């Protein structure tokens, strides 16, 4: 005998599917929440880690900045010490330059030339004075060029003041020179070469005895001697007149005959 199920099985199956759907939906929601919380925790951990790294880097940068400031201060101190060292070395090398300079000025000034002023700016010495003629100034420039302590000369001006209100009748030419001073090392080298070479020393070919002047031990005494010799030259020129040359005497005798 066949059995017939008259119960609402379709409704029962629909309810069962609905229960399964809600269970799956609840499981998916719970899984999503768990995944969200895990993601939030992971991101928070990464943020905290990066924050710690940033803090460490900031502290290291501050430490490096302090070290850089200390290095800058050390470099500044080093540059100051090097500058002082250079100045001291320059003063040490130029200590005897003025003594030799005044000595060379006395030796190089020829007869018929008188200096009125001198001024030094760095390694350039400006000389002003009066002379009897242009030839005297040219001779003075040649003497300076051959000096071991005084270098190349540059003639700034030469002017004949004859006929003006204030002028010297014996020395009417007013001149101004710029002299490029040599370094003490170069001057001492040149002077040593000149002393070592007998042919370069004047007076040795004719059998004359050449005496090398001893360096002055006192700067004040050297300056006083230089000033005395410079002031004595004009007085000597005023008292002594140059003797006529033999050729001029013979020419005068020929004209008289």
DRENPA-3360 file (N, C-alpha, C; in nm, 2 decimals, always signed):
BEGIN
1 = XXXXXXXX = +0.09/-0.12/+0.00/+0.00/+0.00/+0.00/+0.09/+0.12/+0.00 ~ +0.06/+0.21/-0.09/+0.15/+0.33/-0.10/+0.11/+0.44/+0.00 ~ +0.23/+0.50/+0.06/+0.21/+0.61/+0.16/+0.22/+0.74/+0.09 ~ +0.13/+0.83/+0.13/+0.13/+0.97/+0.08/+0.16/+1.06/+0.19 ~ +0.26/+1.15/+0.18/+0.30/+1.25/+0.28/+0.22/+1.38/+0.25 ~ +0.13/+1.41/+0.34/+0.05/+1.52/+0.33/+0.10/+1.64/+0.41 ~ +0.22/+1.63/+0.47/+0.27/+1.74/+0.55/+0.34/+1.85/+0.46 ~ +0.34/+1.98/+0.51/+0.40/+2.09/+0.42/+0.56/+2.08/+0.42;
9 = XXXXXXXX = +0.61/+1.98/+0.35/+0.76/+1.96/+0.35/+0.83/+2.08/+0.28 ~ +0.76/+2.14/+0.18/+0.83/+2.25/+0.11/+0.85/+2.37/+0.21 ~ +0.76/+2.39/+0.30/+0.77/+2.50/+0.40/+0.88/+2.47/+0.50 ~ +0.89/+2.34/+0.53/+0.99/+2.30/+0.63/+1.13/+2.31/+0.57 ~ +1.14/+2.27/+0.44/+1.27/+2.28/+0.38/+1.32/+2.43/+0.36 ~ +1.22/+2.51/+0.33/+1.25/+2.66/+0.32/+1.30/+2.71/+0.45 ~ +1.24/+2.68/+0.56/+1.28/+2.73/+0.69/+1.42/+2.68/+0.72 ~ +1.45/+2.55/+0.68/+1.58/+2.50/+0.71/+1.69/+2.57/+0.63;
17 = XXXXXXXX = +1.66/+2.61/+0.50/+1.75/+2.68/+0.42/+1.77/+2.82/+0.48 ~ +1.66/+2.88/+0.53/+1.68/+3.01/+0.59/+1.77/+3.01/+0.71 ~ +1.75/+2.90/+0.79/+1.84/+2.89/+0.91/+1.99/+2.87/+0.87 ~ +2.01/+2.79/+0.76/+2.14/+2.77/+0.71/+2.20/+2.91/+0.66 ~ +2.11/+2.98/+0.59/+2.16/+3.11/+0.54/+2.20/+3.21/+0.65 ~ +2.12/+3.21/+0.75/+2.15/+3.30/+0.86/+2.27/+3.26/+0.94 ~ +2.29/+3.13/+0.95/+2.41/+3.08/+1.01/+2.54/+3.12/+0.93 ~ +2.53/+3.10/+0.80/+2.64/+3.13/+0.72/+2.67/+3.28/+0.72;
25 = XXXXXXXX = +2.56/+3.36/+0.72/+2.58/+3.51/+0.73/+2.64/+3.55/+0.86 ~ +2.60/+3.49/+0.97/+2.65/+3.52/+1.10/+2.80/+3.48/+1.11 ~ +2.83/+3.36/+1.05/+2.97/+3.32/+1.05/+3.06/+3.41/+0.96 ~ +3.00/+3.46/+0.85/+3.08/+3.55/+0.77/+3.09/+3.68/+0.84 ~ +2.99/+3.73/+0.91/+3.01/+3.86/+0.98/+3.11/+3.85/+1.09 ~ +3.10/+3.73/+1.17/+3.20/+3.72/+1.27/+3.34/+3.71/+1.21 ~ +3.36/+3.64/+1.10/+3.49/+3.62/+1.04/+3.54/+3.76/+0.99 ~ +3.44/+3.84/+0.93/+3.48/+3.97/+0.89/+3.53/+4.06/+1.00;
33 = XXXXXXXX = +3.45/+4.06/+1.11/+3.49/+4.14/+1.23/+3.63/+4.09/+1.28 ~ +3.65/+3.96/+1.29/+3.78/+3.91/+1.34/+3.89/+3.96/+1.24 ~ +3.87/+3.95/+1.11/+3.97/+3.99/+1.02/+4.00/+4.14/+1.03 ~ +3.89/+4.22/+1.05/+3.90/+4.36/+1.07/+3.98/+4.40/+1.19 ~ +3.95/+4.33/+1.30/+4.03/+4.36/+1.42/+4.17/+4.32/+1.41 ~ +4.20/+4.21/+1.34/+4.33/+4.16/+1.32/+4.41/+4.26/+1.23 ~ +4.34/+4.31/+1.12/+4.40/+4.41/+1.04/+4.43/+4.54/+1.11 ~ +4.34/+4.59/+1.20/+4.36/+4.71/+1.28/+4.48/+4.69/+1.37;
41 = XXXXXXXX = +4.49/+4.57/+1.44/+4.60/+4.55/+1.53/+4.73/+4.54/+1.45 ~ +4.73/+4.48/+1.33/+4.86/+4.47/+1.26/+4.90/+4.61/+1.21 ~ +4.80/+4.69/+1.16/+4.84/+4.83/+1.12/+4.89/+4.91/+1.24 ~ +4.82/+4.89/+1.36/+4.87/+4.97/+1.47/+5.01/+4.93/+1.51 ~ +5.04/+4.80/+1.50/+5.17/+4.75/+1.54/+5.28/+4.81/+1.44 ~ +5.24/+4.82/+1.31/+5.33/+4.88/+1.21/+5.35/+5.03/+1.24 ~ +5.24/+5.09/+1.27/+5.25/+5.24/+1.30/+5.34/+5.26/+1.43 ~ +5.32/+5.18/+1.53/+5.40/+5.20/+1.65/+5.55/+5.17/+1.62;
49 = XXXXXXXX = +5.58/+5.07/+1.54/+5.71/+5.04/+1.50/+5.77/+5.15/+1.42 ~ +5.70/+5.21/+1.32/+5.75/+5.32/+1.24/+5.77/+5.44/+1.33 ~ +5.68/+5.46/+1.43/+5.70/+5.57/+1.52/+5.82/+5.56/+1.60 ~ +5.85/+5.44/+1.65/+5.98/+5.42/+1.72/+6.10/+5.44/+1.63 ~ +6.09/+5.40/+1.51/+6.20/+5.42/+1.42/+6.22/+5.57/+1.39 ~ +6.11/+5.64/+1.37/+6.12/+5.79/+1.35/+6.18/+5.86/+1.47 ~ +6.14/+5.81/+1.59/+6.20/+5.87/+1.71/+6.35/+5.84/+1.72 ~ +6.39/+5.72/+1.69/+6.53/+5.69/+1.69/+6.61/+5.77/+1.59;
57 = XXXXXXXX = +6.55/+5.78/+1.47/+6.62/+5.86/+1.36/+6.63/+6.01/+1.40 ~ +6.52/+6.06/+1.47/+6.52/+6.20/+1.51/+6.63/+6.22/+1.62 ~ +6.64/+6.13/+1.71/+6.75/+6.14/+1.81/+6.89/+6.13/+1.75 ~ +6.90/+6.04/+1.66/+7.03/+6.03/+1.59/+7.07/+6.16/+1.51 ~ +6.97/+6.22/+1.44/+6.99/+6.34/+1.37/+7.03/+6.45/+1.46 ~ +6.97/+6.46/+1.57/+7.00/+6.57/+1.67/+7.15/+6.55/+1.72 ~ +7.18/+6.42/+1.74/+7.32/+6.39/+1.78/+7.42/+6.43/+1.67 ~ +7.38/+6.39/+1.55/+7.47/+6.43/+1.44/+7.48/+6.58/+1.42;
65 = XXXXXXXX = +7.37/+6.65/+1.44/+7.37/+6.80/+1.43/+7.47/+6.86/+1.53 ~ +7.47/+6.80/+1.66/+7.56/+6.85/+1.76/+7.71/+6.82/+1.72 ~ +7.73/+6.70/+1.66/+7.86/+6.67/+1.62/+7.91/+6.76/+1.50 ~ +7.81/+6.80/+1.41/+7.85/+6.89/+1.30/+7.88/+7.02/+1.35 ~ +7.81/+7.07/+1.45/+7.84/+7.20/+1.51/+7.97/+7.20/+1.58 ~ +8.01/+7.09/+1.64/+8.14/+7.08/+1.71/+8.25/+7.08/+1.60 ~ +8.22/+7.01/+1.49/+8.32/+7.01/+1.38/+8.34/+7.14/+1.32 ~ +8.23/+7.22/+1.30/+8.24/+7.36/+1.25/+8.32/+7.44/+1.34;
73 = XXXXXXXX = +8.30/+7.43/+1.47/+8.37/+7.51/+1.57/+8.52/+7.47/+1.56 ~ +8.55/+7.34/+1.55/+8.69/+7.30/+1.54/+8.75/+7.35/+1.41 ~ +8.68/+7.35/+1.30/+8.73/+7.40/+1.17/+8.76/+7.55/+1.19 ~ +8.66/+7.62/+1.25/+8.69/+7.77/+1.27/+8.81/+7.79/+1.36 ~ +8.82/+7.72/+1.46/+8.94/+7.73/+1.55/+9.07/+7.70/+1.47 ~ +9.06/+7.59/+1.39/+9.18/+7.55/+1.30/+9.21/+7.66/+1.21 ~ +9.11/+7.72/+1.14/+9.14/+7.83/+1.05/+9.21/+7.95/+1.12 ~ +9.16/+7.98/+1.24/+9.21/+8.09/+1.31/+9.36/+8.06/+1.35;
81 = XXXXXXXX = +9.39/+7.94/+1.39/+9.52/+7.91/+1.43/+9.61/+7.91/+1.31 ~ +9.56/+7.86/+1.19/+9.65/+7.86/+1.07/+9.67/+8.01/+1.03 ~ +9.57/+8.10/+1.04/+9.59/+8.24/+1.01/+9.70/+8.30/+1.10 ~ +9.69/+8.27/+1.23/+9.79/+8.32/+1.32/+9.93/+8.27/+1.29 ~ +9.93/+8.14/+1.26/+10.06/+8.08/+1.22/+10.12/+8.15/+1.10 ~ +10.04/+8.17/+1.00/+10.08/+8.24/+0.88/+10.13/+8.38/+0.91 ~ +10.06/+8.45/+0.99/+10.10/+8.59/+1.03/+10.24/+8.59/+1.10 ~ +10.25/+8.49/+1.20/+10.37/+8.48/+1.27/+10.49/+8.44/+1.18;
89 = XXXXXXXX = +10.47/+8.35/+1.09/+10.57/+8.31/+0.99/+10.61/+8.43/+0.91 ~ +10.51/+8.51/+0.86/+10.54/+8.63/+0.78/+10.62/+8.73/+0.86 ~ +10.58/+8.75/+0.98/+10.66/+8.85/+1.07/+10.80/+8.80/+1.09 ~ +10.81/+8.67/+1.11/+10.94/+8.61/+1.14/+11.03/+8.63/+1.01 ~ +10.97/+8.60/+0.89/+11.05/+8.62/+0.77/+11.08/+8.76/+0.74 ~ +10.99/+8.85/+0.77/+11.01/+9.00/+0.74/+11.08/+9.07/+0.86 ~ +11.13/+9.00/+0.96/+11.19/+9.07/+1.07/+11.31/+9.16/+1.04 ~ +11.39/+9.11/+0.95/+11.51/+9.18/+0.91/+11.50/+9.26/+0.78;
97 = XXXXXXXX = +11.38/+9.26/+0.72/+11.36/+9.32/+0.59/+11.38/+9.47/+0.60 ~ +11.33/+9.54/+0.70/+11.34/+9.68/+0.71/+11.48/+9.72/+0.73 ~ +11.56/+9.65/+0.81/+11.70/+9.68/+0.83/+11.78/+9.68/+0.69 ~ +11.76/+9.57/+0.62/+11.82/+9.56/+0.49/+11.77/+9.66/+0.39 ~ +11.64/+9.69/+0.41/+11.58/+9.79/+0.32/+11.64/+9.93/+0.33 ~ +11.66/+9.97/+0.46/+11.72/+10.10/+0.48/+11.86/+10.10/+0.44 ~ +11.93/+9.99/+0.46/+12.07/+9.98/+0.42/+12.08/+9.99/+0.27 ~ +11.99/+9.92/+0.19/+11.99/+9.93/+0.05/+11.95/+10.07/+0.00;
105 = XXXXXXXX = +11.86/+10.13/+0.07/+11.83/+10.27/+0.03/+11.95/+10.36/+0.04 ~ +12.03/+10.35/+0.14/+12.15/+10.43/+0.15/+12.25/+10.40/+0.04 ~ +12.26/+10.27/+0.00/+12.35/+10.23/-0.10/+12.31/+10.27/-0.24 ~ +12.18/+10.27/-0.26/+12.13/+10.29/-0.40/+12.11/+10.44/-0.44 ~ +12.09/+10.53/-0.34/+12.07/+10.67/-0.37/+12.20/+10.73/-0.43 ~ +12.20/+10.77/-0.55/+12.32/+10.83/-0.61/+12.34/+10.98/-0.57 ~ +12.45/+11.03/-0.61/+12.47/+11.17/-0.60/+12.38/+11.25/-0.68 ~ +12.33/+11.36/-0.63/+12.23/+11.44/-0.71/+12.09/+11.40/-0.69;
113 = XXXXXXXX = +12.06/+11.31/-0.60/+11.92/+11.27/-0.57/+11.90/+11.28/-0.42 ~ +11.79/+11.33/-0.38/+11.75/+11.34/-0.24/+11.61/+11.29/-0.22 ~ +11.58/+11.20/-0.13/+11.45/+11.15/-0.10/+11.38/+11.25/+0.00 ~ +11.25/+11.27/-0.03/+11.17/+11.35/+0.06/+11.07/+11.28/+0.14 ~ +11.02/+11.17/+0.09/+10.93/+11.09/+0.16/+10.93/+10.94/+0.11 ~ +10.88/+10.85/+0.19/+10.86/+10.71/+0.15/+10.74/+10.66/+0.22 ~ +10.67/+10.57/+0.16/+10.55/+10.51/+0.21/+10.54/+10.36/+0.16 ~ +10.51/+10.27/+0.25/+10.50/+10.13/+0.21/+10.36/+10.08/+0.23;
121 = XXXXXXXX = +10.31/+10.02/+0.13/+10.17/+9.96/+0.14/+10.19/+9.81/+0.09 ~ +10.19/+9.72/+0.18/+10.22/+9.58/+0.15/+10.36/+9.56/+0.10 ~ +10.37/+9.51/-0.02/+10.51/+9.48/-0.08/+10.54/+9.59/-0.18 ~ +10.48/+9.70/-0.18/+10.50/+9.82/-0.27/+10.55/+9.93/-0.19 ~ +10.67/+9.98/-0.22/+10.73/+10.10/-0.16/+10.73/+10.22/-0.25 ~ +10.67/+10.33/-0.21/+10.65/+10.45/-0.28/+10.76/+10.55/-0.23 ~ +10.85/+10.59/-0.33/+10.95/+10.69/-0.29/+10.93/+10.82/-0.37 ~ +10.94/+10.93/-0.30/+10.93/+11.06/-0.36/+11.06/+11.14/-0.32;
129 = XXXXXXXX = +11.10/+11.22/-0.42/+11.22/+11.30/-0.39/+11.25/+11.40/-0.50 ~ +11.37/+11.46/-0.50/+11.41/+11.56/-0.59/+11.54/+11.52/-0.65 ~ +11.57/+11.56/-0.77/+11.70/+11.52/-0.84/+11.75/+11.64/-0.92 ~ +11.87/+11.63/-0.96/+11.93/+11.74/-1.04/+11.89/+11.73/-1.19 ~ +11.87/+11.60/-1.24/+11.83/+11.58/-1.38/+11.76/+11.45/-1.39 ~ +11.71/+11.43/-1.52/+11.65/+11.30/-1.55/+11.75/+11.18/-1.54 ~ +11.88/+11.21/-1.58/+11.98/+11.11/-1.57/+12.00/+11.06/-1.43 ~ +11.99/+11.15/-1.33/+12.01/+11.11/-1.19/+11.90/+11.01/-1.15;
137 = XXXXXXXX = +11.78/+11.04/-1.20/+11.66/+10.95/-1.16/+11.68/+10.82/-1.23 ~ +11.73/+10.82/-1.36/+11.75/+10.69/-1.43/+11.86/+10.61/-1.36 ~ +11.96/+10.67/-1.31/+12.07/+10.60/-1.24/+12.02/+10.54/-1.11 ~ +11.93/+10.62/-1.04/+11.87/+10.57/-0.92/+11.79/+10.45/-0.95 ~ +11.71/+10.45/-1.05/+11.62/+10.34/-1.09/+11.71/+10.21/-1.12 ~ +11.82/+10.23/-1.19/+11.91/+10.12/-1.22/+11.97/+10.06/-1.10 ~ +12.01/+10.14/-1.00/+12.06/+10.09/-0.88/+11.96/+10.01/-0.80 ~ +11.83/+10.06/-0.80/+11.73/+9.98/-0.73/+11.70/+9.85/-0.80;
145 = XXXXXXXX = +11.71/+9.85/-0.94/+11.68/+9.72/-1.01/+11.79/+9.62/-0.98 ~ +11.91/+9.66/-0.95/+12.02/+9.57/-0.92/+12.03/+9.53/-0.77 ~ +11.95/+9.59/-0.69/+11.95/+9.57/-0.55/+11.89/+9.43/-0.52 ~ +11.95/+9.35/-0.43/+11.89/+9.22/-0.40/+11.76/+9.23/-0.31 ~ +11.74/+9.34/-0.24/+11.62/+9.35/-0.16/+11.51/+9.44/-0.22 ~ +11.55/+9.52/-0.32/+11.45/+9.60/-0.38/+11.44/+9.56/-0.53 ~ +11.31/+9.54/-0.57/+11.29/+9.48/-0.70/+11.26/+9.58/-0.81 ~ +11.17/+9.55/-0.90/+11.14/+9.63/-1.02/+11.08/+9.76/-0.98;
153 = XXXXXXXX = +11.13/+9.87/-1.05/+11.08/+10.00/-1.02/+10.98/+10.05/-1.13 ~ +10.89/+10.13/-1.09/+10.79/+10.19/-1.18/+10.79/+10.34/-1.16 ~ +10.82/+10.42/-1.26/+10.83/+10.56/-1.25/+10.69/+10.62/-1.26 ~ +10.64/+10.67/-1.15/+10.50/+10.73/-1.16/+10.50/+10.87/-1.22 ~ +10.59/+10.95/-1.18/+10.60/+11.08/-1.24/+10.73/+11.14/-1.22 ~ +10.77/+11.23/-1.31/+10.89/+11.32/-1.30/+10.86/+11.45/-1.36 ~ +10.88/+11.56/-1.29/+10.84/+11.69/-1.33/+10.95/+11.79/-1.30 ~ +10.97/+11.88/-1.39/+11.06/+11.99/-1.37/+10.99/+12.11/-1.31;
161 = XXXXXXXX = +11.03/+12.14/-1.19/+10.97/+12.25/-1.12/+11.05/+12.38/-1.13 ~ +11.14/+12.39/-1.23/+11.21/+12.51/-1.25/+11.12/+12.63/-1.29 ~ +11.13/+12.74/-1.23/+11.05/+12.85/-1.26/+10.93/+12.87/-1.18 ~ +10.90/+12.77/-1.09/+10.78/+12.78/-1.01/+10.82/+12.85/-0.88 ~ +10.72/+12.86/-0.79/+10.74/+12.94/-0.67/+10.84/+12.87/-0.57 ~ +10.80/+12.75/-0.54/+10.88/+12.68/-0.44/+10.96/+12.56/-0.51 ~ +11.08/+12.59/-0.54/+11.16/+12.48/-0.61/+11.31/+12.50/-0.57 ~ +11.38/+12.39/-0.57/+11.52/+12.39/-0.54/+11.60/+12.41/-0.67;
169 = XXXXXXXX = +11.68/+12.52/-0.67/+11.76/+12.55/-0.79/+11.86/+12.44/-0.83 ~ +11.91/+12.37/-0.73/+12.01/+12.27/-0.76/+11.94/+12.14/-0.80 ~ +11.82/+12.11/-0.74/+11.75/+11.99/-0.77/+11.60/+12.03/-0.81 ~ +11.59/+12.07/-0.94/+11.45/+12.11/-0.98/+11.36/+12.00/-1.02 ~ +11.41/+11.88/-1.03/+11.32/+11.77/-1.08/+11.26/+11.70/-0.96 ~ +11.13/+11.69/-0.96/+11.05/+11.61/-0.86/+11.01/+11.48/-0.92 ~ +11.03/+11.37/-0.85/+11.00/+11.24/-0.91/+10.92/+11.16/-0.80 ~ +10.86/+11.05/-0.85/+10.79/+10.96/-0.76/+10.80/+10.82/-0.82;
177 = XXXXXXXX = +10.85/+10.72/-0.74/+10.87/+10.59/-0.78/+10.79/+10.49/-0.70 ~ +10.75/+10.38/-0.77/+10.69/+10.26/-0.70/+10.79/+10.15/-0.71 ~ +10.83/+10.09/-0.60/+10.93/+9.98/-0.60/+10.86/+9.86/-0.54 ~ +10.87/+9.75/-0.62/+10.82/+9.62/-0.58/+10.92/+9.55/-0.50 ~ +10.90/+9.54/-0.37/+10.99/+9.48/-0.28/+11.00/+9.33/-0.30 ~ +11.12/+9.27/-0.29/+11.13/+9.13/-0.30/+11.11/+9.06/-0.16 ~ +11.07/+8.93/-0.17/+11.05/+8.86/-0.05/+11.19/+8.83/+0.01 ~ +11.19/+8.82/+0.15/+11.32/+8.80/+0.22/+11.39/+8.67/+0.17;
185 = XXXXXXXX = +11.31/+8.56/+0.14/+11.37/+8.44/+0.10/+11.44/+8.46/-0.04 ~ +11.37/+8.53/-0.13/+11.44/+8.55/-0.26/+11.56/+8.65/-0.25 ~ +11.54/+8.75/-0.16/+11.65/+8.84/-0.15/+11.78/+8.78/-0.09 ~ +11.75/+8.69/+0.01/+11.87/+8.62/+0.07/+11.93/+8.52/-0.03 ~ +11.85/+8.46/-0.11/+11.90/+8.37/-0.21/+11.99/+8.44/-0.31 ~ +11.93/+8.56/-0.37/+12.01/+8.64/-0.46/+12.14/+8.69/-0.40 ~ +12.13/+8.74/-0.27/+12.25/+8.79/-0.21/+12.35/+8.68/-0.19 ~ +12.31/+8.56/-0.16/+12.40/+8.45/-0.14/+12.47/+8.41/-0.27;
193 = XXXXXXXX = +12.39/+8.41/-0.38/+12.45/+8.39/-0.51/+12.55/+8.49/-0.55 ~ +12.52/+8.62/-0.52/+12.61/+8.73/-0.55/+12.74/+8.72/-0.47 ~ +12.72/+8.68/-0.35/+12.85/+8.66/-0.26/+12.93/+8.54/-0.31 ~ +12.86/+8.44/-0.36/+12.94/+8.32/-0.39/+13.00/+8.33/-0.53 ~ +12.95/+8.42/-0.62/+13.01/+8.44/-0.75/+13.11/+8.55/-0.75 ~ +13.24/+8.53/-0.76/+13.34/+8.64/-0.76/+13.32/+8.73/-0.87 ~ +13.28/+8.68/-0.99/+13.27/+8.77/-1.11/+13.15/+8.87/-1.09 ~ +13.05/+8.84/-1.01/+12.94/+8.93/-0.99/+12.97/+9.03/-0.89;
201 = XXXXXXXX = +13.09/+9.03/-0.82/+13.12/+9.13/-0.71/+13.20/+9.23/-0.78 ~ +13.16/+9.36/-0.77/+13.23/+9.47/-0.84/+13.36/+9.49/-0.76 ~ +13.47/+9.53/-0.84/+13.60/+9.56/-0.78/+13.69/+9.45/-0.77 ~ +13.65/+9.32/-0.79/+13.74/+9.21/-0.77/+13.83/+9.19/-0.90 ~ +13.78/+9.24/-1.01/+13.86/+9.22/-1.13/+13.98/+9.32/-1.13 ~ +13.97/+9.43/-1.07/+14.08/+9.53/-1.07/+14.17/+9.51/-0.94 ~ +14.15/+9.40/-0.87/+14.23/+9.38/-0.75/+14.20/+9.45/-0.63 ~ +14.08/+9.52/-0.63/+14.04/+9.60/-0.51/+13.99/+9.50/-0.41;
209 = XXXXXXXX = +14.00/+9.54/-0.28/+13.95/+9.46/-0.17/+13.81/+9.51/-0.14 ~ +13.72/+9.41/-0.15/+13.58/+9.44/-0.13/+13.54/+9.39/+0.01 ~ +13.49/+9.48/+0.09/+13.45/+9.44/+0.23/+13.30/+9.43/+0.23 ~ +13.25/+9.32/+0.28/+13.11/+9.30/+0.29/+13.06/+9.36/+0.42 ~ +12.96/+9.45/+0.41/+12.91/+9.52/+0.53/+12.84/+9.42/+0.62 ~ +12.87/+9.43/+0.75/+12.81/+9.34/+0.85/+12.67/+9.38/+0.88 ~ +12.58/+9.29/+0.90/+12.44/+9.33/+0.93/+12.44/+9.40/+1.07 ~ +12.36/+9.50/+1.07/+12.35/+9.58/+1.19/+12.28/+9.50/+1.30;
217 = XXXXXXXX = +12.33/+9.51/+1.42/+12.27/+9.43/+1.53/+12.15/+9.51/+1.59 ~ +12.15/+9.64/+1.58/+12.05/+9.72/+1.64/+11.97/+9.79/+1.52 ~ +11.84/+9.78/+1.52/+11.76/+9.85/+1.42/+11.76/+10.00/+1.44 ~ +11.76/+10.05/+1.56/+11.77/+10.19/+1.58/+11.89/+10.25/+1.53 ~ +12.01/+10.19/+1.56/+12.13/+10.24/+1.51/+12.14/+10.24/+1.36 ~ +12.09/+10.13/+1.30/+12.09/+10.12/+1.15/+12.01/+10.24/+1.09 ~ +11.89/+10.27/+1.15/+11.81/+10.38/+1.09/+11.87/+10.51/+1.11 ~ +11.94/+10.53/+1.23/+12.01/+10.65/+1.25/+12.12/+10.67/+1.15;
225 = XXXXXXXX = +12.20/+10.57/+1.12/+12.31/+10.58/+1.02/+12.25/+10.61/+0.89 ~ +12.14/+10.54/+0.85/+12.08/+10.57/+0.72/+12.04/+10.71/+0.71 ~ +11.97/+10.77/+0.81/+11.92/+10.90/+0.81/+12.04/+11.00/+0.80 ~ +12.15/+10.97/+0.87/+12.27/+11.06/+0.87/+12.33/+11.06/+0.73 ~ +12.34/+10.94/+0.67/+12.40/+10.94/+0.54/+12.32/+11.01/+0.43 ~ +12.18/+10.99/+0.44/+12.09/+11.06/+0.35/+12.10/+11.21/+0.37 ~ +12.10/+11.26/+0.49/+12.11/+11.40/+0.51/+12.24/+11.46/+0.48 ~ +12.35/+11.38/+0.48/+12.49/+11.43/+0.46/+12.51/+11.44/+0.31;
233 = XXXXXXXX = +12.44/+11.37/+0.22/+12.46/+11.38/+0.08/+12.44/+11.52/+0.02 ~ +12.32/+11.58/+0.05/+12.30/+11.72/+0.00/+12.40/+11.82/+0.04 ~ +12.45/+11.81/+0.17/+12.55/+11.90/+0.22/+12.68/+11.88/+0.15 ~ +12.72/+11.76/+0.12/+12.84/+11.73/+0.05/+12.83/+11.78/-0.10 ~ +12.72/+11.76/-0.16/+12.70/+11.81/-0.29/+12.71/+11.97/-0.30 ~ +12.66/+12.03/-0.19/+12.66/+12.18/-0.19/+12.80/+12.23/-0.18 ~ +12.89/+12.16/-0.10/+13.02/+12.21/-0.08/+13.12/+12.17/-0.18 ~ +13.10/+12.06/-0.25/+13.20/+12.01/-0.35/+13.14/+12.03/-0.49;
241 = XXXXXXXX = +13.21/+12.09/-0.58/+13.17/+12.11/-0.72/+13.24/+12.01/-0.81 ~ +13.18/+11.95/-0.90/+13.24/+11.85/-0.99/+13.35/+11.92/-1.07 ~ +13.47/+11.85/-1.09/+13.58/+11.90/-1.17/+13.55/+11.88/-1.31 ~ +13.59/+11.97/-1.40/+13.56/+11.95/-1.54/+13.63/+11.83/-1.60 ~ +13.57/+11.77/-1.69/+13.63/+11.65/-1.75/+13.75/+11.69/-1.84 ~ +13.84/+11.60/-1.86/+13.96/+11.62/-1.94/+13.92/+11.65/-2.08 ~ +13.83/+11.58/-2.13/+13.78/+11.61/-2.27/+13.73/+11.75/-2.29 ~ +13.66/+11.80/-2.19/+13.60/+11.93/-2.20/+13.72/+12.04/-2.19;
249 = XXXXXXXX = +13.82/+12.01/-2.11/+13.93/+12.10/-2.10/+14.01/+12.11/-2.23 ~ +14.03/+11.99/-2.30/+14.10/+11.99/-2.43/+14.02/+12.07/-2.53 ~ +13.88/+12.05/-2.52/+13.79/+12.12/-2.62/+13.80/+12.27/-2.60 ~ +13.81/+12.32/-2.47/+13.82/+12.46/-2.44/+13.95/+12.51/-2.49 ~ +14.06/+12.44/-2.47/+14.19/+12.48/-2.52/+14.19/+12.49/-2.67 ~ +14.13/+12.40/-2.74/+14.13/+12.40/-2.89/+14.05/+12.52/-2.94 ~ +13.94/+12.56/-2.87/+13.87/+12.68/-2.91/+13.95/+12.80/-2.89 ~ +14.02/+12.81/-2.78/+14.10/+12.93/-2.75/+14.21/+12.95/-2.86;
257 = X = +14.28/+12.83/-2.90/+14.38/+12.84/-3.00/+14.32/+12.88/-3.13;
% end
